[in-house]
Amino acid sequence: MLLIQHWAIAMTSFSLNFFKEDDGTKPVGVFIKNLKNNEGLQAKLISDLNRLEILGNKAKEPLSKHVEGDIFECRTIFGNLNVRTLYFFDGERIIVATNSFFKKQQKTPRDQIELAKRRMKKYFDRKGMGL
């Protein structure tokens, strides 16, 4: 029993948080909730985010890929559906997921990357103000 508890503690060394808007909504959480009509995709996305939380900065392709600057993407594939969740790191142990979307083209859309960057800036600005 102790061995199992020790393993569980060692495997959760990262914390995955969803970016929160000023009104309290969490866009990634809303995206996941809106997948309720496709429970398989919803479960796969949650599973992939859990794996990301376990692996953190050790996550590599096909689960995770560097996009640009400090932005990375968690890659979820379910059948012919591709979902990307953009995220960044806050220090060594915190992952902040900024936005999720259906990927319909080869390259990650520029507007999604820019959205992730704006949310990252807002996150660190708030943190700097103690919010």
Backbone hydrogen bonds, N-H to C=O, Kabsch-Sander energy under -0.5 kcal/mol:
donor,donor_aa,acceptor,acceptor_aa,energy
5,Q,1,M,-2.2
6,H,2,L,-2.6
7,W,3,L,-2.4
8,A,4,I,-2.3
9,I,5,Q,-2.1
10,A,6,H,-2.3
11,M,7,W,-1.9
12,T,8,A,-0.6
12,T,9,I,-0.9
14,F,53,E,-0.6
15,S,93,R,-2.7
17,N,15,S,-0.6
17,N,95,I,-3.4
19,F,97,A,-2.9
21,E,25,T,-3.4
24,G,21,E,-1.9
30,V,26,K,-2.4
31,F,27,P,-2.3
32,I,28,V,-2.4
33,K,29,G,-2.5
34,N,30,V,-2.2
35,L,32,I,-1.5
36,K,33,K,-1.3
38,N,35,L,-2.7
42,Q,38,N,-2.5
43,A,39,E,-2.7
44,K,40,G,-2.2
45,L,41,L,-2.7
46,I,42,Q,-2.3
47,S,43,A,-2.5
48,D,44,K,-2.7
49,L,45,L,-2.4
50,N,46,I,-2.2
51,R,47,S,-2.3
52,L,48,D,-2.3
53,E,49,L,-2.1
54,I,50,N,-1.8
55,L,51,R,-2.9
56,G,52,L,-3.4
58,K,55,L,-2.1
59,A,56,G,-1.8
63,L,60,K,-1.3
64,S,60,K,-1.6
65,K,73,E,-2.0
67,V,71,I,-2.6
68,E,71,I,-1.6
71,I,68,E,-2.9
72,F,87,Y,-2.8
73,E,65,K,-2.6
74,C,85,T,-2.9
75,R,63,L,-3.5
75,R,73,E,-0.5
76,T,74,C,-0.6
76,T,83,V,-2.9
78,F,81,L,-2.5
81,L,78,F,-2.0
83,V,76,T,-2.9
84,R,101,F,-2.6
85,T,74,C,-2.0
86,L,84,R,-0.5
86,L,99,N,-2.8
87,Y,72,F,-2.4
88,F,96,V,-1.7
90,D,94,I,-2.8
91,G,89,F,-0.6
93,R,90,D,-0.5
94,I,90,D,-0.9
95,I,15,S,-3.2
96,V,88,F,-3.0
97,A,17,N,-3.1
97,A,95,I,-0.6
98,T,86,L,-2.6
98,T,96,V,-0.5
99,N,86,L,-1.0
101,F,84,R,-2.0
103,K,82,N,-3.0
103,K,101,F,-0.5
104,K,102,F,-0.6
112,Q,109,P,-0.7
113,I,109,P,-1.8
114,E,110,R,-2.7
115,L,111,D,-1.9
116,A,112,Q,-2.1
117,K,113,I,-2.2
118,R,114,E,-2.5
119,R,115,L,-2.5
120,M,116,A,-2.3
121,K,117,K,-2.6
122,K,118,R,-2.6
123,Y,119,R,-2.5
124,F,120,M,-2.4
125,D,121,K,-2.6
126,R,122,K,-2.6
127,K,123,Y,-2.3
128,G,124,F,-2.3
129,M,125,D,-1.2
130,G,127,K,-1.4
131,L,126,R,-2.8
